[in-house]
Amino acid sequence: MIVEPGSHAIGVWVVGSLAIAVGAVIFIGFLTPIASAAATVGYLMVGISSFLMTAANNLVSTSAAFNLAAMSGALVLLGPGAFSLDARLFGRREIIIPEVRRSPPQ
């Protein structure tokens, strides 16, 4: 395949390869917050860029891109699951909610 200097084929291959790599990293649960943050930024860029394209070039639904960005953002905040590599390598996070002692109403 011969790529011309003005062609966007190299950029498409790079972005596609990065998307596959981020998806694989999220799937196995390694460095989940970082990979999810990268996915969130990517989905937001796709959602915003769809407003700048003509109708003929708009291949991605804007609502789908923002929905995926919201899910990726939630994954950033929630973190990896119990069976992820992050849990095996760094230990599971345990959230301890302290018990508040209240005086009886008078």
Secondary structure as UniProt FT lines:
FT   TURN            5..6
FT   HELIX           9..28
FT   HELIX           32..52
FT   TURN            55..57
FT   HELIX           62..78
FT   TURN            82..83
FT   HELIX           85..90
//
